[in-house]
Amino acid sequence: MSDPLTRLLAELPPAEPDPLRAERTRRGCRALLARQASRAPATRGLSADRAAMRVWELLIAGLGVAYLTEVIVQALQVYGLS
């Protein structure tokens, strides 16, 4: 940046948050969170979607372990260690 621009920026007053606006935003956020909490399902069990996602996660993790195992076996064969 140029020196004149730096001087102009240095002369700007510090930014002060508007307390009324901050309180209004805080109240709105708390009200939204309270509405979401009241609409949350009462059951703690896994829904069908979450259960299906868990199965996919386990399947992908299993495939990753199988792939890593085969990579290690192949590397050992290349170096003649197995």
C-alpha positions as a printed Julia matrix, in Angstrom:
82×3 Matrix{Float64}:
   0.0     0.0    0.0
   1.08    3.54  -0.56
   2.01    5.86   2.31
  -0.94    8.24   1.8
  -3.37    5.33   1.89
  -1.71    3.93   5.01
  -1.99    7.34   6.7
  -5.67    7.63   5.78
  -6.35    4.16   7.13
  -4.48    4.95  10.35
  -6.69    8.02  10.89
  -9.91    6.01  10.77
 -11.68    5.69  14.12
 -11.77    2.23  15.69
 -14.83    0.19  14.86
 -17.27   -0.03  17.75
 -20.1    -2.59  17.69
 -23.63   -1.25  18.09
 -24.79   -2.65  21.45
 -28.49   -2.56  20.5
 -27.91   -4.42  17.27
 -25.68   -6.98  19.02
 -28.38   -7.61  21.65
 -31.08   -7.93  18.97
 -28.95  -10.45  17.06
 -28.22  -12.38  20.27
 -31.94  -12.56  21.16
 -32.81  -13.7   17.63
 -30.19  -16.45  17.71
 -31.32  -17.68  21.11
 -34.96  -17.74  19.98
 -34.01  -19.71  16.86
 -32.01  -22.21  18.92
 -34.92  -22.61  21.35
 -37.34  -23.29  18.45
 -34.97  -25.86  16.96
 -34.54  -27.57  20.33
 -38.3   -27.83  20.81
 -38.69  -29.42  17.36
 -35.88  -31.95  17.92
 -37.01  -35.59  17.91
 -37.57  -37.02  21.35
 -36.05  -40.41  20.52
 -32.36  -40.95  20.86
 -32.2   -44.04  18.62
 -30.59  -44.08  15.19
 -32.88  -43.14  12.36
 -32.88  -45.24   9.2
 -30.75  -42.65   7.38
 -28.15  -42.53  10.12
 -28.04  -46.32  10.33
 -27.52  -46.56   6.57
 -24.77  -43.95   6.75
 -23.08  -45.92   9.53
 -23.16  -49.09   7.38
 -21.53  -47.21   4.48
 -18.87  -45.76   6.8
 -18.03  -49.23   8.11
 -17.96  -50.68   4.58
 -15.6   -47.96   3.35
 -13.36  -48.4    6.4
 -13.23  -52.16   5.79
 -12.31  -51.66   2.14
  -9.6   -49.22   3.2
  -8.11  -51.77   5.59
  -8.22  -54.49   2.89
  -6.51  -52.15   0.4
  -3.79  -51.18   2.89
  -3.18  -54.83   3.73
  -2.77  -55.73   0.06
  -0.38  -52.78  -0.47
   1.79  -54.03   2.39
   1.74  -57.61   1.03
   2.73  -56.36  -2.45
   5.54  -54.21  -1.02
   6.9   -57.16   0.96
   6.86  -59.33  -2.19
   8.66  -56.67  -4.23
  11.43  -56.48  -1.66
  11.51  -60.25  -1.28
  10.65  -60.24   2.39
   7.73  -62.65   2.17
